[in-house]
Amino acid sequence: MSGAITLHGASTALFSTWYFAEQYGVMFDCGDGASAALMHKARKVRHLFLSHADRDHIAGILAFQQLYGGPGLTIHYPIDSGSFPPLAAFCRDFDPHIRGTTWRPISDGQTVPIGKGLSVRAMENNHIRGIKPGIRSLSYFITRRKRKLRPEHHGKPGAEIAALRHSYEEDAITQEQHDLVFAYSGDTSVLDDGRYEGAEVLIHEATFIDAADDSVDDPTRFRHSVLVDVLDMVAGMKIGHLVLGHFSGRYTATSIGNAVREGCAERGINCPVSLVLPGITQHNILHTALP
């Protein structure tokens, strides 16, 4: 299923992070350079979900709004983040000819329908939790709603199922099922609460390669993820395709690739793994899995 999604993005800790799932018309975060990288593909963005107000995740909004804002674009942001209302006002004042963009606060647990039986659900993560009150940093999950035959009717011939449909309400024949098709962690340390279980695609940050890395001197590191912790979490889950990004620019592509390969081998992780490497904009990310 992941091969049907064209995923574009760039993610380097401190500098810029954004991801665009083209078939869904959904973009997560809008770091510097997003508009220039996507060019007119960005016209397909109908929903922009912002995880939090750090500059590397929102610095591209002014250009994006100027080029692609209007009635077809809704920008969603954490409900208690006070940075976004004045940013929305500035965008309106700076480009008064661009009218109709909707800025909408979103809270923990809230869902947003995006069409074709899909919706995006917000969940609070721990990037800012406990530092300031309220919902200020979110992860996002795309779910697909569909009807599935109830277990008690499995194996029955088609004619019998058709007769049941004629005699009973649909809820007696089928039940609603929600599949997790896409998950975006945003900035956060690992949350091993099962929220990503069954995701067809999981984008997770992995800022630091190793918790024991003596070169790491970041007072906010507890709010970000360490690669080994992410892999430990994924090893105990069913994930269709893992995308790792938000690596610190202190690491080379070779060191990142080697660490991911070794970590996956040690933990028996067999799902495809794609890397969004520091300083590089990537298109068709899901078609560039590690060998």
TORNU-299432 format. One record per residue (C-alpha): residue number from 1; residue in one letter; z, y, x. Coordinates in pm, 1 decimal, decimal comma. Example, Ala and Ser with C-alpha at 12.3 -4.5 7.8 and 13.67 -1.06 7.14 Angstrom:
<koltor doza="1" torgu="A" c3="780,0" c2="-450,0" c1="1230,0"/>
<koltor doza="2" torgu="S" c3="714,0" c2="-106,0" c1="1367,0"/>
This chain:
<koltor doza="1" torgu="M" c3="0,0" c2="0,0" c1="0,0"/>
<koltor doza="2" torgu="S" c3="78,7" c2="240,9" c1="284,9"/>
<koltor doza="3" torgu="G" c3="-283,4" c2="225,6" c1="400,2"/>
<koltor doza="4" torgu="A" c3="-386,6" c2="400,5" c1="78,8"/>
<koltor doza="5" torgu="I" c3="-188,5" c2="710,6" c1="178,4"/>
<koltor doza="6" torgu="T" c3="-341,3" c2="968,0" c1="410,4"/>
<koltor doza="7" torgu="L" c3="-43,6" c2="1119,6" c1="587,5"/>
<koltor doza="8" torgu="H" c3="-75,4" c2="1427,2" c1="808,5"/>
<koltor doza="9" torgu="G" c3="206,2" c2="1587,4" c1="1002,1"/>
<koltor doza="10" torgu="A" c3="375,8" c2="1727,5" c1="1307,1"/>
<koltor doza="11" torgu="S" c3="740,8" c2="1709,7" c1="1402,8"/>
<koltor doza="12" torgu="T" c3="914,7" c2="1829,3" c1="1716,9"/>
<koltor doza="13" torgu="A" c3="1285,5" c2="1904,6" c1="1706,8"/>
<koltor doza="14" torgu="L" c3="1358,7" c2="2280,4" c1="1723,3"/>
<koltor doza="15" torgu="F" c3="991,5" c2="2379,0" c1="1696,8"/>
<koltor doza="16" torgu="S" c3="809,3" c2="2259,8" c1="1385,0"/>
<koltor doza="17" torgu="T" c3="821,0" c2="1984,6" c1="1124,1"/>
<koltor doza="18" torgu="W" c3="593,4" c2="1922,5" c1="825,4"/>
<koltor doza="19" torgu="Y" c3="432,3" c2="1622,4" c1="653,9"/>
<koltor doza="20" torgu="F" c3="156,2" c2="1615,1" c1="390,6"/>
<koltor doza="21" torgu="A" c3="91,4" c2="1306,1" c1="177,4"/>
<koltor doza="22" torgu="E" c3="-261,2" c2="1390,2" c1="68,2"/>
<koltor doza="23" torgu="Q" c3="-309,8" c2="1153,8" c1="-227,0"/>
<koltor doza="24" torgu="Y" c3="15,4" c2="1270,5" c1="-385,5"/>
<koltor doza="25" torgu="G" c3="-49,9" c2="1642,8" c1="-338,5"/>
<koltor doza="26" torgu="V" c3="300,1" c2="1663,2" c1="-190,7"/>
<koltor doza="27" torgu="M" c3="413,9" c2="1831,4" c1="129,3"/>
<koltor doza="28" torgu="F" c3="756,3" c2="1799,4" c1="288,8"/>
<koltor doza="29" torgu="D" c3="872,9" c2="2102,1" c1="486,0"/>
<koltor doza="30" torgu="C" c3="643,6" c2="2369,7" c1="623,8"/>
<koltor doza="31" torgu="G" c3="699,3" c2="2430,2" c1="992,2"/>
<koltor doza="32" torgu="D" c3="495,2" c2="2661,8" c1="1208,7"/>
<koltor doza="33" torgu="G" c3="127,5" c2="2571,5" c1="1233,1"/>
<koltor doza="34" torgu="A" c3="102,2" c2="2367,2" c1="914,2"/>
<koltor doza="35" torgu="S" c3="-168,7" c2="2584,5" c1="757,1"/>
<koltor doza="36" torgu="A" c3="-377,8" c2="2598,7" c1="1075,2"/>
<koltor doza="37" torgu="A" c3="-359,1" c2="2221,1" c1="1114,7"/>
<koltor doza="38" torgu="L" c3="-447,2" c2="2135,4" c1="755,9"/>
<koltor doza="39" torgu="M" c3="-691,8" c2="2421,0" c1="690,6"/>
<koltor doza="40" torgu="H" c3="-847,6" c2="2377,2" c1="347,1"/>
<koltor doza="41" torgu="K" c3="-693,5" c2="2035,0" c1="292,7"/>
<koltor doza="42" torgu="A" c3="-381,6" c2="2238,2" c1="213,0"/>
<koltor doza="43" torgu="R" c3="-544,0" c2="2339,5" c1="-116,1"/>
<koltor doza="44" torgu="K" c3="-446,0" c2="1993,4" c1="-239,2"/>
<koltor doza="45" torgu="V" c3="-73,4" c2="2070,1" c1="-204,7"/>
<koltor doza="46" torgu="R" c3="78,5" c2="2111,0" c1="-551,2"/>
<koltor doza="47" torgu="H" c3="443,8" c2="2055,3" c1="-460,8"/>
<koltor doza="48" torgu="L" c3="614,1" c2="2169,6" c1="-140,7"/>
<koltor doza="49" torgu="F" c3="960,5" c2="2019,5" c1="-96,3"/>
<koltor doza="50" torgu="L" c3="1179,4" c2="2195,1" c1="159,6"/>
<koltor doza="51" torgu="S" c3="1463,7" c2="1993,3" c1="308,4"/>
<koltor doza="52" torgu="H" c3="1673,6" c2="2281,7" c1="443,2"/>
<koltor doza="53" torgu="A" c3="1646,5" c2="2633,8" c1="580,3"/>
<koltor doza="54" torgu="D" c3="1626,5" c2="2573,9" c1="956,2"/>
<koltor doza="55" torgu="R" c3="1341,9" c2="2781,9" c1="1098,9"/>
<koltor doza="56" torgu="D" c3="1150,9" c2="2486,1" c1="1242,1"/>
<koltor doza="57" torgu="H" c3="1113,1" c2="2351,3" c1="888,3"/>
<koltor doza="58" torgu="I" c3="1014,5" c2="2671,5" c1="707,6"/>
<koltor doza="59" torgu="A" c3="847,6" c2="2906,6" c1="959,9"/>
<koltor doza="60" torgu="G" c3="500,0" c2="2826,8" c1="828,2"/>
<koltor doza="61" torgu="I" c3="569,8" c2="2930,2" c1="470,3"/>
<koltor doza="62" torgu="L" c3="448,8" c2="3290,7" c1="496,1"/>
<koltor doza="63" torgu="A" c3="101,5" c2="3185,7" c1="612,7"/>
<koltor doza="64" torgu="F" c3="91,4" c2="2894,0" c1="368,2"/>
<koltor doza="65" torgu="Q" c3="182,7" c2="3114,8" c1="71,4"/>
<koltor doza="66" torgu="Q" c3="-73,0" c2="3378,9" c1="172,8"/>
<koltor doza="67" torgu="L" c3="-354,1" c2="3124,7" c1="201,6"/>
<koltor doza="68" torgu="Y" c3="-270,2" c2="2869,2" c1="-64,6"/>
<koltor doza="69" torgu="G" c3="-11,5" c2="3020,8" c1="-297,9"/>
<koltor doza="70" torgu="G" c3="-75,5" c2="3077,1" c1="-666,4"/>
<koltor doza="71" torgu="P" c3="-14,6" c2="2913,0" c1="-1004,6"/>
<koltor doza="72" torgu="G" c3="-89,7" c2="2564,8" c1="-869,6"/>
<koltor doza="73" torgu="L" c3="191,4" c2="2564,2" c1="-612,3"/>
<koltor doza="74" torgu="T" c3="560,7" c2="2493,1" c1="-671,3"/>
<koltor doza="75" torgu="I" c3="804,9" c2="2526,2" c1="-382,8"/>
<koltor doza="76" torgu="H" c3="1129,6" c2="2329,9" c1="-424,7"/>
<koltor doza="77" torgu="Y" c3="1439,3" c2="2406,0" c1="-218,1"/>
<koltor doza="78" torgu="P" c3="1807,9" c2="2299,7" c1="-202,9"/>
<koltor doza="79" torgu="I" c3="1988,6" c2="2472,5" c1="-485,4"/>
<koltor doza="80" torgu="D" c3="2273,5" c2="2627,0" c1="-286,4"/>
<koltor doza="81" torgu="S" c3="2072,6" c2="2742,4" c1="13,9"/>
<koltor doza="82" torgu="G" c3="2090,9" c2="3121,0" c1="-4,9"/>
<koltor doza="83" torgu="S" c3="1803,6" c2="3170,4" c1="238,1"/>
<koltor doza="84" torgu="F" c3="1528,1" c2="3080,5" c1="-5,8"/>
<koltor doza="85" torgu="P" c3="1552,7" c2="3341,8" c1="-286,6"/>
<koltor doza="86" torgu="P" c3="1513,9" c2="3632,5" c1="-39,6"/>
<koltor doza="87" torgu="L" c3="1233,2" c2="3442,8" c1="135,9"/>
<koltor doza="88" torgu="A" c3="1055,0" c2="3402,8" c1="-197,8"/>
<koltor doza="89" torgu="A" c3="1100,6" c2="3774,6" c1="-268,2"/>
<koltor doza="90" torgu="F" c3="964,6" c2="3864,1" c1="75,8"/>
<koltor doza="91" torgu="C" c3="656,8" c2="3645,9" c1="21,2"/>
<koltor doza="92" torgu="R" c3="591,0" c2="3820,3" c1="-311,2"/>
<koltor doza="93" torgu="D" c3="632,9" c2="4165,7" c1="-158,7"/>
<koltor doza="94" torgu="F" c3="438,5" c2="4092,3" c1="158,7"/>
<koltor doza="95" torgu="D" c3="139,0" c2="3944,3" c1="-27,3"/>
<koltor doza="96" torgu="P" c3="154,7" c2="4106,4" c1="-373,8"/>
<koltor doza="97" torgu="H" c3="-201,4" c2="3991,2" c1="-451,7"/>
<koltor doza="98" torgu="I" c3="-83,7" c2="3627,4" c1="-441,1"/>
<koltor doza="99" torgu="R" c3="66,6" c2="3564,0" c1="-783,0"/>
<koltor doza="100" torgu="G" c3="198,2" c2="3259,0" c1="-960,4"/>
<koltor doza="101" torgu="T" c3="373,3" c2="3050,4" c1="-696,5"/>
<koltor doza="102" torgu="T" c3="688,0" c2="2900,6" c1="-848,3"/>
<koltor doza="103" torgu="W" c3="1004,0" c2="2877,6" c1="-636,6"/>
<koltor doza="104" torgu="R" c3="1239,7" c2="2626,0" c1="-790,9"/>
<koltor doza="105" torgu="P" c3="1591,8" c2="2521,5" c1="-679,6"/>
<koltor doza="106" torgu="I" c3="1658,6" c2="2149,1" c1="-683,8"/>
<koltor doza="107" torgu="S" c3="1989,3" c2="1964,9" c1="-677,7"/>
<koltor doza="108" torgu="D" c3="2117,2" c2="1627,6" c1="-565,0"/>
<koltor doza="109" torgu="G" c3="1983,2" c2="1355,6" c1="-794,9"/>
<koltor doza="110" torgu="Q" c3="1728,1" c2="1577,7" c1="-966,8"/>
<koltor doza="111" torgu="T" c3="1376,6" c2="1440,7" c1="-1021,0"/>
<koltor doza="112" torgu="V" c3="1044,2" c2="1621,7" c1="-1038,7"/>
<koltor doza="113" torgu="P" c3="743,2" c2="1454,6" c1="-1206,4"/>
<koltor doza="114" torgu="I" c3="426,3" c2="1491,2" c1="-998,2"/>
<koltor doza="115" torgu="G" c3="183,1" c2="1300,0" c1="-1221,0"/>
<koltor doza="116" torgu="K" c3="33,7" c2="949,0" c1="-1246,0"/>
<koltor doza="117" torgu="G" c3="373,9" c2="791,8" c1="-1311,7"/>
<koltor doza="118" torgu="L" c3="517,1" c2="934,5" c1="-988,4"/>
<koltor doza="119" torgu="S" c3="821,9" c2="1153,4" c1="-943,8"/>
<koltor doza="120" torgu="V" c3="1015,6" c2="1298,3" c1="-650,8"/>
<koltor doza="121" torgu="R" c3="1393,2" c2="1255,6" c1="-642,2"/>
<koltor doza="122" torgu="A" c3="1620,5" c2="1466,7" c1="-424,0"/>
<koltor doza="123" torgu="M" c3="1929,3" c2="1327,4" c1="-251,0"/>
<koltor doza="124" torgu="E" c3="2176,9" c2="1520,5" c1="-40,7"/>
<koltor doza="125" torgu="N" c3="2198,4" c2="1416,4" c1="323,0"/>
<koltor doza="126" torgu="N" c3="2461,1" c2="1504,6" c1="582,2"/>
<koltor doza="127" torgu="H" c3="2274,8" c2="1756,4" c1="798,1"/>
<koltor doza="128" torgu="I" c3="2480,3" c2="2047,1" c1="663,2"/>
<koltor doza="129" torgu="R" c3="2733,2" c2="1864,2" c1="445,7"/>
<koltor doza="130" torgu="G" c3="3087,4" c2="1972,7" c1="530,0"/>
<koltor doza="131" torgu="I" c3="2972,5" c2="2278,1" c1="723,7"/>
<koltor doza="132" torgu="K" c3="2898,9" c2="2498,3" c1="424,5"/>
<koltor doza="133" torgu="P" c3="2975,3" c2="2429,2" c1="58,1"/>
<koltor doza="134" torgu="G" c3="2709,0" c2="2323,3" c1="-186,0"/>
<koltor doza="135" torgu="I" c3="2377,6" c2="2139,1" c1="-168,8"/>
<koltor doza="136" torgu="R" c3="2196,3" c2="2282,2" c1="132,8"/>
<koltor doza="137" torgu="S" c3="2006,6" c2="1990,3" c1="285,9"/>
<koltor doza="138" torgu="L" c3="1807,1" c2="1722,5" c1="101,7"/>
<koltor doza="139" torgu="S" c3="1610,3" c2="1406,2" c1="156,7"/>
<koltor doza="140" torgu="Y" c3="1324,3" c2="1326,5" c1="-82,1"/>
<koltor doza="141" torgu="F" c3="1201,6" c2="1003,7" c1="-242,7"/>
<koltor doza="142" torgu="I" c3="875,2" c2="941,8" c1="-428,2"/>
<koltor doza="143" torgu="T" c3="915,4" c2="674,5" c1="-694,1"/>
<koltor doza="144" torgu="R" c3="655,6" c2="504,2" c1="-912,1"/>
<koltor doza="145" torgu="R" c3="738,4" c2="417,4" c1="-1272,2"/>
<koltor doza="146" torgu="K" c3="571,8" c2="115,1" c1="-1427,9"/>
<koltor doza="147" torgu="R" c3="627,5" c2="-145,3" c1="-1696,8"/>
<koltor doza="148" torgu="K" c3="697,1" c2="-502,8" c1="-1591,5"/>
<koltor doza="149" torgu="L" c3="718,5" c2="-820,8" c1="-1799,6"/>
<koltor doza="150" torgu="R" c3="1076,4" c2="-919,5" c1="-1870,4"/>
<koltor doza="151" torgu="P" c3="1191,2" c2="-1232,8" c1="-1682,3"/>
<koltor doza="152" torgu="E" c3="1239,1" c2="-1434,1" c1="-2000,9"/>
<koltor doza="153" torgu="H" c3="865,7" c2="-1404,8" c1="-2072,8"/>
<koltor doza="154" torgu="H" c3="742,9" c2="-1511,7" c1="-1731,3"/>
<koltor doza="155" torgu="G" c3="501,4" c2="-1806,2" c1="-1748,6"/>
<koltor doza="156" torgu="K" c3="413,6" c2="-1759,2" c1="-2113,8"/>
<koltor doza="157" torgu="P" c3="39,7" c2="-1769,7" c1="-2192,3"/>
<koltor doza="158" torgu="G" c3="-144,0" c2="-1444,8" c1="-2259,1"/>
<koltor doza="159" torgu="A" c3="-194,9" c2="-1522,1" c1="-2627,3"/>
<koltor doza="160" torgu="E" c3="178,5" c2="-1566,8" c1="-2680,0"/>
<koltor doza="161" torgu="I" c3="253,1" c2="-1238,2" c1="-2500,5"/>
<koltor doza="162" torgu="A" c3="-5,2" c2="-1064,0" c1="-2719,5"/>
<koltor doza="163" torgu="A" c3="157,8" c2="-1207,0" c1="-3030,9"/>
<koltor doza="164" torgu="L" c3="499,3" c2="-1085,6" c1="-2916,1"/>
<koltor doza="165" torgu="R" c3="356,8" c2="-737,9" c1="-2863,7"/>
<koltor doza="166" torgu="H" c3="225,8" c2="-745,2" c1="-3217,5"/>
<koltor doza="167" torgu="S" c3="566,5" c2="-840,3" c1="-3356,5"/>
<koltor doza="168" torgu="Y" c3="812,5" c2="-649,0" c1="-3135,9"/>
<koltor doza="169" torgu="E" c3="859,1" c2="-314,2" c1="-2970,8"/>
<koltor doza="170" torgu="E" c3="729,7" c2="-284,1" c1="-2614,1"/>
<koltor doza="171" torgu="D" c3="1085,1" c2="-268,4" c1="-2474,8"/>
<koltor doza="172" torgu="A" c3="1141,0" c2="-624,9" c1="-2597,0"/>
<koltor doza="173" torgu="I" c3="843,7" c2="-745,1" c1="-2390,0"/>
<koltor doza="174" torgu="T" c3="854,5" c2="-530,0" c1="-2079,2"/>
<koltor doza="175" torgu="Q" c3="1108,7" c2="-323,3" c1="-1889,3"/>
<koltor doza="176" torgu="E" c3="1068,3" c2="-6,0" c1="-1690,6"/>
<koltor doza="177" torgu="Q" c3="1073,8" c2="-45,0" c1="-1313,9"/>
<koltor doza="178" torgu="H" c3="1095,8" c2="223,5" c1="-1046,6"/>
<koltor doza="179" torgu="D" c3="947,1" c2="138,9" c1="-706,2"/>
<koltor doza="180" torgu="L" c3="1025,0" c2="347,7" c1="-398,7"/>
<koltor doza="181" torgu="V" c3="686,0" c2="428,6" c1="-253,3"/>
<koltor doza="182" torgu="F" c3="777,4" c2="703,4" c1="-6,2"/>
<koltor doza="183" torgu="A" c3="1095,8" c2="836,9" c1="152,2"/>
<koltor doza="184" torgu="Y" c3="1149,6" c2="1141,1" c1="374,7"/>
<koltor doza="185" torgu="S" c3="1484,8" c2="1170,3" c1="546,2"/>
<koltor doza="186" torgu="G" c3="1461,1" c2="1534,5" c1="650,9"/>
<koltor doza="187" torgu="D" c3="1709,1" c2="1628,5" c1="922,2"/>
<koltor doza="188" torgu="T" c3="2016,4" c2="1406,4" c1="903,9"/>
<koltor doza="189" torgu="S" c3="2212,2" c2="1148,4" c1="1092,7"/>
<koltor doza="190" torgu="V" c3="2173,4" c2="790,9" c1="970,2"/>
<koltor doza="191" torgu="L" c3="2301,9" c2="726,2" c1="618,8"/>
<koltor doza="192" torgu="D" c3="2342,8" c2="351,9" c1="584,3"/>
<koltor doza="193" torgu="D" c3="2395,4" c2="355,5" c1="207,3"/>
<koltor doza="194" torgu="G" c3="2079,0" c2="170,0" c1="107,9"/>
<koltor doza="195" torgu="R" c3="1892,5" c2="478,5" c1="-6,4"/>
<koltor doza="196" torgu="Y" c3="1575,3" c2="375,8" c1="180,2"/>
<koltor doza="197" torgu="E" c3="1580,1" c2="10,4" c1="77,6"/>
<koltor doza="198" torgu="G" c3="1236,1" c2="-115,9" c1="-26,5"/>
<koltor doza="199" torgu="A" c3="1046,7" c2="200,5" c1="69,1"/>
<koltor doza="200" torgu="E" c3="677,1" c2="136,6" c1="117,7"/>
<koltor doza="201" torgu="V" c3="678,0" c2="425,3" c1="367,5"/>
<koltor doza="202" torgu="L" c3="986,6" c2="573,4" c1="533,8"/>
<koltor doza="203" torgu="I" c3="968,5" c2="888,2" c1="747,0"/>
<koltor doza="204" torgu="H" c3="1290,6" c2="919,7" c1="943,4"/>
<koltor doza="205" torgu="E" c3="1394,6" c2="1160,3" c1="1213,1"/>
<koltor doza="206" torgu="A" c3="1495,5" c2="1022,0" c1="1553,5"/>
<koltor doza="207" torgu="T" c3="1586,1" c2="1329,6" c1="1755,1"/>
<koltor doza="208" torgu="F" c3="1762,6" c2="1146,4" c1="2039,1"/>
<koltor doza="209" torgu="I" c3="1646,5" c2="823,3" c1="2202,1"/>
<koltor doza="210" torgu="D" c3="1990,0" c2="705,3" c1="2308,9"/>
<koltor doza="211" torgu="A" c3="2340,4" c2="819,0" c1="2226,4"/>
<koltor doza="212" torgu="A" c3="2438,0" c2="755,9" c1="2587,6"/>
<koltor doza="213" torgu="D" c3="2165,5" c2="984,9" c1="2723,6"/>
<koltor doza="214" torgu="D" c3="2352,5" c2="1206,7" c1="2971,2"/>
<koltor doza="215" torgu="S" c3="2084,4" c2="1473,9" c1="2934,8"/>
<koltor doza="216" torgu="V" c3="2178,0" c2="1532,8" c1="2572,2"/>
<koltor doza="217" torgu="D" c3="2392,4" c2="1843,1" c1="2542,4"/>
<koltor doza="218" torgu="D" c3="2358,5" c2="1957,6" c1="2183,3"/>
<koltor doza="219" torgu="P" c3="2665,2" c2="2060,9" c1="1980,8"/>
<koltor doza="220" torgu="T" c3="2477,4" c2="1984,8" c1="1656,7"/>
<koltor doza="221" torgu="R" c3="2369,4" c2="1633,2" c1="1758,0"/>
<koltor doza="222" torgu="F" c3="2603,0" c2="1473,8" c1="1504,3"/>
<koltor doza="223" torgu="R" c3="2379,2" c2="1624,1" c1="1235,4"/>
<koltor doza="224" torgu="H" c3="2072,3" c2="1444,2" c1="1370,5"/>
<koltor doza="225" torgu="S" c3="1975,4" c2="1080,6" c1="1426,6"/>
<koltor doza="226" torgu="V" c3="1973,5" c2="865,0" c1="1736,3"/>
<koltor doza="227" torgu="L" c3="1682,5" c2="620,1" c1="1761,5"/>
<koltor doza="228" torgu="V" c3="1898,3" c2="311,9" c1="1811,0"/>
<koltor doza="229" torgu="D" c3="2097,7" c2="393,7" c1="1498,0"/>
<koltor doza="230" torgu="V" c3="1779,4" c2="434,5" c1="1293,2"/>
<koltor doza="231" torgu="L" c3="1646,8" c2="100,3" c1="1416,5"/>
<koltor doza="232" torgu="D" c3="1980,1" c2="-69,6" c1="1344,9"/>
<koltor doza="233" torgu="M" c3="1957,9" c2="58,0" c1="988,6"/>
<koltor doza="234" torgu="V" c3="1593,6" c2="-42,0" c1="938,5"/>
<koltor doza="235" torgu="A" c3="1657,0" c2="-391,1" c1="1080,5"/>
<koltor doza="236" torgu="G" c3="1874,6" c2="-467,6" c1="779,3"/>
<koltor doza="237" torgu="M" c3="1625,5" c2="-339,6" c1="522,8"/>
<koltor doza="238" torgu="K" c3="1291,8" c2="-417,9" c1="370,0"/>
<koltor doza="239" torgu="I" c3="1062,9" c2="-132,3" c1="475,4"/>
<koltor doza="240" torgu="G" c3="684,4" c2="-139,4" c1="446,0"/>
<koltor doza="241" torgu="H" c3="595,0" c2="114,7" c1="715,4"/>
<koltor doza="242" torgu="L" c3="828,4" c2="317,0" c1="937,5"/>
<koltor doza="243" torgu="V" c3="731,7" c2="662,5" c1="1065,4"/>
<koltor doza="244" torgu="L" c3="953,8" c2="811,6" c1="1335,1"/>
<koltor doza="245" torgu="G" c3="942,8" c2="1181,2" c1="1425,0"/>
<koltor doza="246" torgu="H" c3="1149,4" c2="1489,9" c1="1510,8"/>
<koltor doza="247" torgu="F" c3="1192,7" c2="1364,9" c1="1866,5"/>
<koltor doza="248" torgu="S" c3="1334,4" c2="1612,6" c1="2113,9"/>
<koltor doza="249" torgu="G" c3="1071,2" c2="1770,7" c1="2335,4"/>
<koltor doza="250" torgu="R" c3="1270,5" c2="1656,2" c1="2639,4"/>
<koltor doza="251" torgu="Y" c3="1120,9" c2="1306,4" c1="2598,2"/>
<koltor doza="252" torgu="T" c3="770,7" c2="1199,4" c1="2703,4"/>
<koltor doza="253" torgu="A" c3="535,0" c2="1001,6" c1="2483,3"/>
<koltor doza="254" torgu="T" c3="569,5" c2="706,8" c1="2721,7"/>
<koltor doza="255" torgu="S" c3="949,5" c2="703,9" c1="2713,2"/>
<koltor doza="256" torgu="I" c3="951,2" c2="729,8" c1="2334,2"/>
<koltor doza="257" torgu="G" c3="695,6" c2="451,6" c1="2292,4"/>
<koltor doza="258" torgu="N" c3="877,5" c2="222,0" c1="2530,4"/>
<koltor doza="259" torgu="A" c3="1214,6" c2="282,7" c1="2364,9"/>
<koltor doza="260" torgu="V" c3="1074,2" c2="214,5" c1="2017,1"/>
<koltor doza="261" torgu="R" c3="892,7" c2="-103,8" c1="2123,7"/>
<koltor doza="262" torgu="E" c3="1198,8" c2="-239,9" c1="2300,9"/>
<koltor doza="263" torgu="G" c3="1430,3" c2="-143,5" c1="2015,3"/>
<koltor doza="264" torgu="C" c3="1209,6" c2="-307,5" c1="1754,2"/>
<koltor doza="265" torgu="A" c3="1171,9" c2="-624,5" c1="1961,1"/>
<koltor doza="266" torgu="E" c3="1547,0" c2="-653,2" c1="2014,6"/>
<koltor doza="267" torgu="R" c3="1614,4" c2="-619,0" c1="1641,6"/>
<koltor doza="268" torgu="G" c3="1323,9" c2="-824,8" c1="1510,3"/>
<koltor doza="269" torgu="I" c3="1166,1" c2="-530,1" c1="1328,0"/>
<koltor doza="270" torgu="N" c3="818,6" c2="-645,7" c1="1229,9"/>
<koltor doza="271" torgu="C" c3="696,8" c2="-374,2" c1="995,4"/>
<koltor doza="272" torgu="P" c3="430,4" c2="-131,6" c1="1125,4"/>
<koltor doza="273" torgu="V" c3="583,3" c2="163,5" c1="1312,6"/>
<koltor doza="274" torgu="S" c3="404,9" c2="495,1" c1="1366,7"/>
<koltor doza="275" torgu="L" c3="524,0" c2="774,0" c1="1593,3"/>
<koltor doza="276" torgu="V" c3="487,3" c2="1148,6" c1="1546,8"/>
<koltor doza="277" torgu="L" c3="517,4" c2="1260,1" c1="1906,5"/>
<koltor doza="278" torgu="P" c3="647,2" c2="1595,9" c1="2029,8"/>
<koltor doza="279" torgu="G" c3="394,2" c2="1878,0" c1="2037,1"/>
<koltor doza="280" torgu="I" c3="117,1" c2="1681,2" c1="1867,9"/>
<koltor doza="281" torgu="T" c3="-32,1" c2="1729,4" c1="1520,8"/>
<koltor doza="282" torgu="Q" c3="-142,9" c2="1396,1" c1="1379,0"/>
<koltor doza="283" torgu="H" c3="-378,6" c2="1303,8" c1="1096,7"/>
<koltor doza="284" torgu="N" c3="-390,4" c2="962,8" c1="930,8"/>
<koltor doza="285" torgu="I" c3="-51,5" c2="886,6" c1="1080,9"/>
<koltor doza="286" torgu="L" c3="-24,3" c2="549,6" c1="907,6"/>
<koltor doza="287" torgu="H" c3="-341,5" c2="428,4" c1="1081,9"/>
<koltor doza="288" torgu="T" c3="-189,6" c2="476,4" c1="1427,3"/>
<koltor doza="289" torgu="A" c3="84,0" c2="213,0" c1="1431,3"/>
<koltor doza="290" torgu="L" c3="224,1" c2="92,6" c1="1762,3"/>
<koltor doza="291" torgu="P" c3="55,3" c2="-225,9" c1="1890,4"/>
